[in-house]
Amino acid sequence: MARTEEWRHNGAMPSVQIKDVPDETHAVLRRRAAAAHQSLQEYLLSRLIAETSRPTLDEVLDRAAGRAGGALGFAGAAKGIREDRARR
């Protein structure tokens, strides 16, 4: 069995390690975790999940660009809006 399949089969999840975290950043994160009544790992995991649950602006724009519809691209639409505003 391939190694990547092995961890899935055993139910283990991938992990992330962040090195060279500044002391003040680490202290703030520990305080926030304590205030949330969570371990640092639980707190950081919840923040990562929250961060990835919302698409980035680039992801939204990429999705919108792939949709069928108008023939005007983003640059053209932005130019049209600027021209319209300038006429007011």
C-alpha positions as CSV (number, residue, x, y, z in Angstrom):
1,M,0.0,0.0,0.0
2,A,1.3,3.5,-0.9
3,R,2.3,5.7,2.0
4,T,-0.3,8.4,1.3
5,E,-3.0,5.7,1.2
6,E,-1.7,4.3,4.5
7,W,-2.4,7.4,6.5
8,R,-5.9,7.7,5.0
9,H,-6.6,4.1,5.9
10,N,-5.5,4.5,9.5
11,G,-7.5,7.7,9.9
12,A,-4.5,9.9,10.5
13,M,-4.6,13.4,9.2
14,P,-1.8,15.4,7.7
15,S,0.0,17.9,9.9
16,V,1.6,21.3,9.5
17,Q,4.6,22.6,11.2
18,I,5.6,26.3,11.3
19,K,9.1,27.2,12.3
20,D,10.7,30.5,13.4
21,V,7.5,32.0,14.8
22,P,8.5,35.3,16.5
23,D,8.2,35.2,20.3
24,E,5.6,38.0,20.5
25,T,3.4,36.3,17.8
26,H,3.7,33.0,19.7
27,A,2.8,34.7,23.0
28,V,-0.3,36.4,21.4
29,L,-1.5,33.1,20.0
30,R,-1.1,31.3,23.3
31,R,-3.1,34.1,25.1
32,R,-5.8,33.9,22.5
33,A,-6.0,30.1,22.8
34,A,-6.2,30.3,26.5
35,A,-9.0,32.9,26.3
36,A,-10.9,30.6,24.0
37,H,-10.3,27.7,26.5
38,Q,-8.4,25.8,23.8
39,S,-4.9,24.4,23.5
40,L,-2.7,26.2,21.1
41,Q,-3.1,23.4,18.6
42,E,-6.9,23.5,18.8
43,Y,-6.9,27.2,18.5
44,L,-4.7,27.3,15.4
45,L,-6.6,24.4,13.8
46,S,-9.9,26.3,14.2
47,R,-8.3,29.5,12.7
48,L,-6.9,27.5,9.7
49,I,-10.4,25.9,9.2
50,A,-12.1,29.3,9.4
51,E,-9.5,30.9,7.0
52,T,-10.0,28.2,4.4
53,S,-13.8,28.2,4.6
54,R,-14.0,31.5,2.8
55,P,-12.6,31.8,-0.8
56,T,-10.0,34.4,-1.5
57,L,-10.7,37.3,-3.8
58,D,-8.6,35.6,-6.5
59,E,-10.6,32.4,-6.1
60,V,-13.9,34.2,-6.5
61,L,-12.6,36.1,-9.6
62,D,-11.3,32.9,-11.1
63,R,-14.7,31.2,-10.6
64,A,-16.5,34.2,-12.1
65,A,-14.2,34.3,-15.1
66,G,-15.1,30.7,-15.8
67,R,-18.8,31.3,-16.0
68,A,-20.7,31.7,-19.2
69,G,-22.3,35.0,-19.7
70,G,-21.3,38.4,-20.9
71,A,-18.5,38.9,-23.3
72,L,-17.0,41.8,-21.4
73,G,-13.9,40.9,-19.3
74,F,-12.9,42.4,-16.0
75,A,-10.6,45.0,-17.4
76,G,-13.3,46.2,-19.8
77,A,-15.9,46.3,-17.1
78,A,-13.7,48.3,-14.9
79,K,-12.9,50.8,-17.7
80,G,-16.6,51.1,-18.4
81,I,-17.3,51.9,-14.7
82,R,-14.5,54.5,-14.6
83,E,-15.9,56.2,-17.8
84,D,-19.4,56.2,-16.4
85,R,-18.2,57.8,-13.2
86,A,-16.2,60.4,-15.1
87,R,-19.4,61.5,-17.0
88,R,-21.2,62.2,-13.7
